[in-house]
């Protein structure tokens, strides 16, 4: 058997030669002086050889450990050469499996289960918050401190809910990586308790004075925001649907309008048919036509949609992202617009629903129309949890809903510029 001293003192000769240790392990000393560990074994009645590496990088003790491991594989009827090749391939794949590559692979697999707006939100959040920091790092090299460092940057902005969502999405990427064999742990799941707790959810800030609401729209529409964001904000205010519904609006959802000859009379039949898949419903109702939401469009809503049409009519969606035309407007675009105009903590995009409900219910009460409350709830898609297809009539009270929608639009847009002015300077 060899000793460490013998291995060190082995000198090159005129030809390569071998120094045998035991159980198939030997050292090859080349004419150039390199010393390489080899292992000879038999598998499936064939003599085979395996290289363990160079001395002194691989010591005698380590070479013996690798020999013993290889012998155990042979006893288990597994070829050590094949196992070594598999380890090399796995290592190479893991090195190429960066966070961004695996995240995009995971997103592509999952996106068919999500509505387009949510799918866009997921990948956009990773592109903005994670890829710039960890996108090029192999998944297996990312540990909990690295994950936490990324989330701390988000927390410092005060975006605690965003940090929570990003952590969940990072965790899903690691789980996908574990399933595909490119990593073995999910460090994003470990950091949960290290994050700042999100504040208790409170009522979302919303103004309910009609003049104050007009001022908000004037400020937002007079800012330097993109025309797409401005028009999306106006349509959101006019229809009081959920912000995500506006952002994902598709041209095929708008019915009853001849875009070549847009006329005020179109408001008598114009309808926005929001598919149930884009509504806030329990999962099992997402594919039920009975739970689609019908939004009667006022004259002003039609004008807003007509205003944006020259810019986006060639796309499937009305309000594309500034960066990616095939994706919807960012989930934060309208909210950031309001914040920049001085309305942070005073009114959020979702606040238009509360504003519409408060203003129109108060007017109904003063006018002695108590029945309007049910109509307004229907316009807001407030469907009781125990309603079923046979009970929920999505087209109920359509005439009254059109009247309320027009009354709200007249109140809200009094003194505002025409919707077409919001696109001044924009390229068609």
C-alpha positions as CSV (number, residue, x, y, z in Angstrom):
1,X,0.0,0.0,0.0
2,X,1.1,3.5,-0.7
3,X,1.9,6.2,1.9
4,X,1.6,9.9,1.6
5,X,5.4,10.1,1.7
6,X,5.8,7.7,-1.2
7,X,3.3,9.6,-3.3
8,X,5.1,12.9,-2.7
9,X,8.5,11.4,-3.4
10,X,7.4,9.7,-6.7
11,X,9.5,11.3,-9.5
12,X,8.8,11.4,-13.3
13,X,10.5,8.8,-15.5
14,X,11.1,8.4,-19.2
15,X,7.6,6.9,-19.5
16,X,4.4,7.0,-17.5
17,X,4.2,4.4,-14.7
18,X,1.9,3.2,-12.0
19,X,2.1,3.0,-8.2
20,X,-0.4,0.5,-6.9
21,X,-2.2,1.1,-3.6
22,X,-5.0,-1.5,-2.9
23,X,-8.4,-2.7,-4.0
24,X,-8.0,-1.4,-7.5
25,X,-6.6,2.1,-6.6
26,X,-3.4,3.3,-8.2
27,X,-1.4,6.4,-9.0
28,X,-0.2,7.2,-12.5
29,X,2.9,9.4,-12.7
30,X,3.4,10.9,-16.1
31,X,6.6,11.9,-17.8
32,X,5.7,15.6,-17.1
33,X,5.4,14.9,-13.4
34,X,1.6,14.9,-13.0
35,X,0.2,12.4,-10.5
36,X,-3.3,11.2,-11.2
37,X,-5.4,8.8,-9.2
38,X,-7.1,6.0,-11.0
39,X,-9.4,3.1,-10.0
40,X,-9.7,-0.2,-11.9
41,X,-12.9,-2.2,-11.4
42,X,-15.1,-4.7,-13.2
43,X,-18.8,-4.1,-14.1
44,X,-21.0,-6.3,-16.2
45,X,-18.0,-8.5,-16.9
46,X,-16.0,-5.6,-18.3
47,X,-12.9,-4.0,-17.0
48,X,-13.3,-0.3,-16.5
49,X,-11.4,2.6,-15.1
50,X,-12.3,5.8,-13.2
51,X,-10.2,8.9,-12.7
52,X,-10.5,10.6,-9.3
53,X,-8.3,13.6,-9.8
54,X,-4.7,14.9,-9.4
55,X,-2.5,14.7,-6.4
56,X,-2.1,16.8,-4.2
57,X,-5.5,18.3,-4.9
58,X,-6.9,14.9,-4.1
59,X,-5.0,13.4,-1.2
60,X,-4.3,9.7,-0.7
61,X,-7.0,9.5,2.0
62,X,-9.5,11.2,-0.3
63,X,-8.7,8.9,-3.2
64,X,-9.3,5.9,-0.9
65,X,-12.6,7.3,0.2
66,X,-13.7,7.7,-3.5
67,X,-12.5,4.2,-4.2
68,X,-14.6,2.8,-1.3
69,X,-17.6,4.8,-2.5
70,X,-17.2,3.4,-6.0
71,X,-16.9,-0.1,-4.7
72,X,-20.2,0.3,-2.8
73,X,-21.8,1.4,-6.0
74,X,-20.6,-1.7,-7.8
75,X,-22.0,-3.9,-5.0
76,X,-25.3,-2.1,-5.5
77,X,-25.1,-3.0,-9.2
78,X,-24.5,0.6,-10.2
79,X,-21.7,1.6,-12.5
80,X,-19.5,4.3,-10.8
81,X,-18.5,5.8,-14.2
82,X,-22.2,6.3,-15.1
83,X,-22.9,7.7,-11.7
84,X,-20.0,10.1,-12.0
85,X,-21.3,11.2,-15.4
86,X,-24.7,11.8,-13.9
87,X,-23.2,13.9,-11.2
88,X,-21.3,16.0,-13.7
89,X,-24.4,16.6,-15.8
90,X,-26.5,17.5,-12.7
91,X,-23.8,19.9,-11.5
92,X,-23.6,21.5,-15.0
93,X,-27.3,21.8,-15.1
94,X,-27.5,23.3,-11.7
95,X,-24.8,25.9,-12.5
96,X,-26.8,27.0,-15.6
97,X,-30.1,27.0,-13.6
98,X,-30.0,30.6,-12.6
99,X,-32.9,32.1,-10.6
100,X,-34.2,34.0,-13.6
101,X,-34.1,30.9,-15.9
102,X,-35.9,28.7,-13.4
103,X,-38.4,31.4,-12.5
104,X,-39.4,32.0,-16.1
105,X,-39.7,28.2,-16.6
106,X,-42.0,28.0,-13.5
107,X,-44.0,31.0,-14.7
108,X,-44.6,29.6,-18.1
109,X,-45.8,26.3,-16.6
110,X,-48.2,28.1,-14.2
111,X,-49.5,31.0,-16.3
112,X,-52.1,28.9,-18.0
113,X,-53.8,28.5,-14.6
114,X,-53.9,32.3,-14.0
115,X,-55.8,35.1,-15.6
116,X,-53.5,37.3,-17.8
117,X,-53.4,40.2,-15.4
118,X,-52.2,38.0,-12.5
119,X,-49.7,36.2,-14.7
120,X,-48.3,39.6,-15.8
121,X,-48.2,40.8,-12.2
122,X,-46.2,37.8,-11.1
123,X,-43.5,37.9,-13.7
124,X,-43.3,41.7,-13.5
125,X,-42.7,41.6,-9.7
126,X,-39.9,39.1,-10.2
127,X,-38.4,41.2,-13.0
128,X,-38.4,44.4,-11.0
129,X,-37.6,43.1,-7.5
130,X,-35.6,39.9,-7.8
131,X,-33.9,39.5,-11.2
132,X,-31.7,42.6,-10.9
133,X,-30.1,41.1,-7.7
134,X,-30.3,37.3,-8.0
135,X,-31.3,36.7,-11.6
136,X,-27.9,35.4,-12.7
137,X,-27.1,33.5,-9.5
138,X,-27.5,29.7,-9.8
139,X,-30.5,28.6,-7.8
140,X,-28.5,26.2,-5.7
141,X,-26.1,29.0,-4.6
142,X,-28.9,31.2,-3.1
143,X,-29.3,30.9,0.6
144,X,-31.7,32.5,3.2
145,X,-29.5,35.6,3.8
146,X,-29.5,36.4,0.1
147,X,-33.2,36.0,-0.1
148,X,-33.7,38.2,2.9
149,X,-31.5,40.9,1.5
150,X,-33.7,41.2,-1.5
151,X,-36.9,41.4,0.6
152,X,-35.3,44.0,2.9
153,X,-34.9,46.3,0.0
154,X,-38.6,46.1,-0.7
155,X,-39.5,46.6,3.0
156,X,-37.4,49.7,3.1
157,X,-39.8,51.3,0.7
158,X,-42.6,50.5,3.0
159,X,-44.1,48.0,0.6
160,X,-44.6,45.2,3.1
161,X,-47.4,43.5,1.2
162,X,-45.2,43.5,-1.9
163,X,-42.4,41.9,0.1
164,X,-44.8,39.2,1.3
165,X,-46.0,38.4,-2.2
166,X,-42.5,38.4,-3.7
167,X,-41.3,35.9,-1.0
168,X,-44.2,33.6,-1.8
169,X,-43.3,33.7,-5.5
170,X,-39.6,33.1,-4.8
171,X,-40.6,30.2,-2.7
172,X,-42.6,28.7,-5.5
173,X,-39.6,29.0,-7.8
174,X,-37.4,27.2,-5.3
175,X,-40.0,24.4,-4.9
176,X,-40.0,24.1,-8.7
177,X,-36.2,23.9,-8.7
178,X,-36.3,21.1,-6.1
179,X,-38.8,19.2,-8.2
180,X,-36.6,19.5,-11.3
181,X,-33.4,18.6,-9.4
182,X,-31.5,21.9,-9.7
183,X,-31.6,22.7,-6.0
184,X,-32.3,20.9,-2.7
185,X,-33.7,23.6,-0.4
186,X,-36.2,26.4,-0.3
187,X,-34.5,29.3,1.5
188,X,-37.5,31.6,0.8
189,X,-39.6,29.6,3.1
190,X,-37.1,30.0,6.0
191,X,-37.2,33.8,6.0
192,X,-40.9,34.1,6.7
193,X,-40.5,34.9,10.4
194,X,-37.7,37.4,9.7
195,X,-39.9,39.7,7.6
196,X,-41.7,42.7,9.1
197,X,-45.3,41.9,9.8
198,X,-47.7,43.6,7.4
199,X,-50.0,46.1,9.1
200,X,-53.5,45.0,9.8
201,X,-55.7,45.6,6.8
202,X,-57.9,48.6,7.2
203,X,-60.4,50.2,5.0
204,X,-58.8,51.5,1.8
205,X,-58.6,55.3,1.7
206,X,-61.3,56.8,-0.5
207,X,-62.7,60.3,-0.9
208,X,-66.5,60.5,-1.2
209,X,-66.9,64.2,-1.9
210,X,-67.8,64.7,-5.6
211,X,-65.8,67.9,-6.0
212,X,-62.8,66.4,-4.3
213,X,-63.0,63.5,-6.7
214,X,-63.1,65.8,-9.7
215,X,-60.0,67.6,-8.4
216,X,-58.2,64.2,-8.1
217,X,-59.0,63.5,-11.7
218,X,-57.9,67.0,-12.8
219,X,-54.6,66.6,-11.0
220,X,-54.0,63.1,-12.3
221,X,-54.9,64.0,-15.9
222,X,-52.8,67.2,-15.8
223,X,-49.7,65.3,-14.8
224,X,-47.0,63.9,-17.0
225,X,-48.2,60.4,-16.8
226,X,-48.6,58.3,-19.9
227,X,-51.9,58.7,-21.8
228,X,-52.6,55.0,-21.2
229,X,-52.5,55.4,-17.5
230,X,-54.6,58.6,-17.6
231,X,-57.3,57.0,-19.7
232,X,-57.3,53.8,-17.5
233,X,-57.7,56.0,-14.4
234,X,-60.7,57.8,-16.0
235,X,-62.4,54.6,-17.1
236,X,-61.8,53.1,-13.6
237,X,-63.4,56.1,-12.0
238,X,-66.4,56.0,-14.4
239,X,-67.1,52.3,-14.0
240,X,-66.1,51.6,-10.4
241,X,-64.9,48.1,-11.3
242,X,-61.9,46.6,-9.5
243,X,-58.6,48.0,-10.7
244,X,-57.4,44.7,-12.0
245,X,-60.4,44.4,-14.2
246,X,-59.6,47.7,-15.9
247,X,-56.0,46.8,-16.4
248,X,-56.8,43.6,-18.1
249,X,-59.6,44.9,-20.3
250,X,-59.6,43.3,-23.8
251,X,-61.2,44.9,-26.9
252,X,-63.4,41.8,-27.4
253,X,-65.1,42.5,-24.1
254,X,-66.6,45.8,-25.3
255,X,-69.9,45.4,-27.1
256,X,-72.5,47.6,-28.8
257,X,-70.2,50.3,-30.1
258,X,-69.4,51.1,-33.7
259,X,-65.9,52.5,-33.4
260,X,-65.9,53.9,-36.9
261,X,-68.9,56.2,-36.0
262,X,-68.8,56.6,-32.3
263,X,-72.1,58.3,-31.4
264,X,-73.7,59.4,-28.0
265,X,-76.6,57.0,-28.8
266,X,-74.1,54.1,-28.4
267,X,-74.6,54.5,-24.7
268,X,-78.0,53.0,-25.0
269,X,-76.5,49.6,-25.9
270,X,-72.8,49.8,-25.0
271,X,-71.8,47.0,-22.7
272,X,-68.6,45.8,-21.1
273,X,-68.9,42.0,-20.6
274,X,-66.2,41.1,-18.1
275,X,-65.6,37.3,-18.2
276,X,-66.0,35.4,-15.0
277,X,-62.4,34.3,-15.2
278,X,-61.3,37.9,-14.5
279,X,-63.7,38.5,-11.7
280,X,-63.0,38.2,-7.9
281,X,-64.7,34.8,-7.6
282,X,-63.9,31.5,-5.9
283,X,-61.9,29.3,-8.1
284,X,-64.7,26.9,-9.0
285,X,-66.8,29.7,-10.5
286,X,-64.0,31.2,-12.6
287,X,-65.3,29.3,-15.7
288,X,-69.0,29.8,-15.2
289,X,-70.5,32.2,-17.8
290,X,-73.3,32.9,-15.3
291,X,-70.9,34.8,-13.2
292,X,-69.5,37.1,-15.8
293,X,-70.0,40.8,-14.9
294,X,-72.0,43.2,-17.2
295,X,-71.0,46.9,-17.0
296,X,-73.3,49.4,-18.8
297,X,-71.1,52.1,-20.3
298,X,-71.9,55.8,-20.0
299,X,-71.3,58.2,-22.8
300,X,-68.1,59.4,-21.0
301,X,-66.9,55.8,-20.6
302,X,-67.3,55.2,-24.4
303,X,-65.4,58.5,-25.1
304,X,-62.6,57.3,-22.9
305,X,-62.3,54.0,-24.6
306,X,-62.6,55.7,-28.0
307,X,-59.8,58.0,-27.0
308,X,-57.3,55.2,-26.3
309,X,-58.4,53.1,-29.4
310,X,-56.0,54.8,-31.9
311,X,-53.1,53.8,-29.6
312,X,-54.0,50.3,-28.8
313,X,-56.6,49.0,-31.2
314,X,-54.0,46.6,-32.8
315,X,-53.4,44.9,-29.5
316,X,-55.8,42.6,-27.7
317,X,-55.8,44.8,-24.5
318,X,-56.8,48.4,-24.1
319,X,-54.2,49.4,-21.5
320,X,-50.7,47.8,-22.2
321,X,-47.6,48.2,-20.1
322,X,-45.2,50.9,-21.1
323,X,-42.4,48.3,-21.2
324,X,-44.2,45.3,-22.6
325,X,-47.0,45.9,-25.0
326,X,-48.3,42.3,-24.7
327,X,-48.7,42.7,-20.9
328,X,-51.4,44.8,-19.0
329,X,-50.6,48.1,-17.3
330,X,-48.7,47.7,-14.1
331,X,-50.8,47.0,-11.0
332,X,-49.2,50.0,-9.3
333,X,-49.4,52.5,-12.3
334,X,-52.6,54.2,-11.3
335,X,-51.9,54.2,-7.6
336,X,-48.4,55.7,-8.1
337,X,-50.0,58.4,-10.3
338,X,-52.4,59.3,-7.4
339,X,-49.5,59.3,-4.9
340,X,-47.4,61.6,-7.1
341,X,-50.3,64.0,-7.3
342,X,-50.5,64.3,-3.5
343,X,-53.3,61.8,-2.8
344,X,-51.2,59.2,-0.9
345,X,-53.2,58.0,2.0
346,X,-56.3,59.9,0.8
347,X,-57.5,57.9,-2.2
348,X,-56.4,54.7,-3.9
349,X,-57.6,53.2,-7.2
350,X,-59.9,50.7,-5.4
351,X,-61.4,53.7,-3.6
352,X,-63.5,54.6,-6.6
353,X,-65.8,51.7,-5.6
354,X,-66.5,53.2,-2.2
355,X,-66.8,56.6,-3.7
356,X,-69.4,55.5,-6.3
357,X,-71.3,53.5,-3.6
358,X,-71.4,56.3,-1.1
359,X,-72.3,59.1,-3.5
360,X,-75.0,57.2,-5.4
361,X,-76.6,55.6,-2.4
362,X,-76.8,59.0,-0.7
363,X,-78.5,60.5,-3.8
364,X,-80.9,57.5,-4.0
365,X,-81.8,58.0,-0.3
366,X,-82.5,61.7,-0.8
367,X,-84.5,61.0,-3.9
368,X,-86.6,58.4,-2.1
369,X,-85.3,55.4,-4.2
370,X,-84.4,52.7,-1.6
371,X,-84.5,50.1,-4.3
372,X,-81.3,51.6,-5.8
373,X,-79.2,50.1,-3.1
374,X,-79.6,46.6,-4.5
375,X,-78.9,47.9,-8.0
376,X,-75.7,49.6,-6.9
377,X,-74.6,46.4,-5.2
378,X,-75.2,44.6,-8.4
379,X,-73.2,47.2,-10.4
380,X,-70.3,46.6,-7.9
381,X,-70.6,42.8,-8.4
382,X,-71.3,42.3,-4.8
383,X,-72.8,38.8,-5.0
384,X,-73.6,37.1,-1.7
385,X,-71.6,34.0,-1.2
386,X,-74.7,31.7,-1.1
387,X,-75.9,32.9,-4.5
388,X,-75.9,30.2,-7.2
389,X,-76.3,30.3,-11.0
390,X,-80.1,30.0,-10.8
391,X,-80.4,33.0,-8.4
392,X,-77.8,35.4,-9.6
393,X,-79.2,37.3,-12.6
394,X,-76.3,39.3,-14.0
395,X,-78.5,41.3,-16.4
396,X,-81.1,42.3,-13.7
397,X,-82.1,46.0,-13.6
398,X,-80.1,46.8,-16.7
399,X,-82.1,49.9,-17.6
400,X,-81.8,51.4,-14.1
401,X,-78.1,50.5,-14.0
402,X,-77.6,52.4,-17.2
403,X,-79.3,55.4,-15.7
404,X,-77.2,55.3,-12.5
405,X,-74.0,54.8,-14.5
406,X,-74.8,57.9,-16.6
407,X,-75.8,60.0,-13.6
408,X,-72.5,59.1,-11.9
409,X,-70.5,59.9,-15.1
410,X,-72.2,63.3,-15.5
411,X,-71.5,64.2,-11.8
412,X,-67.9,63.1,-12.0
413,X,-66.8,64.6,-15.3
414,X,-68.4,68.0,-14.8
415,X,-65.7,70.6,-15.8
416,X,-63.2,67.9,-16.8
417,X,-61.4,68.0,-20.2
418,X,-62.7,65.8,-23.0
419,X,-61.2,62.3,-22.9
420,X,-59.5,62.9,-26.3
421,X,-57.4,65.7,-24.7
422,X,-55.7,63.1,-22.5
423,X,-53.8,61.8,-25.6
424,X,-52.4,65.1,-26.8
425,X,-48.8,64.6,-27.9
426,X,-49.1,60.8,-27.9
427,X,-48.0,58.8,-30.9
428,X,-50.7,56.9,-32.7
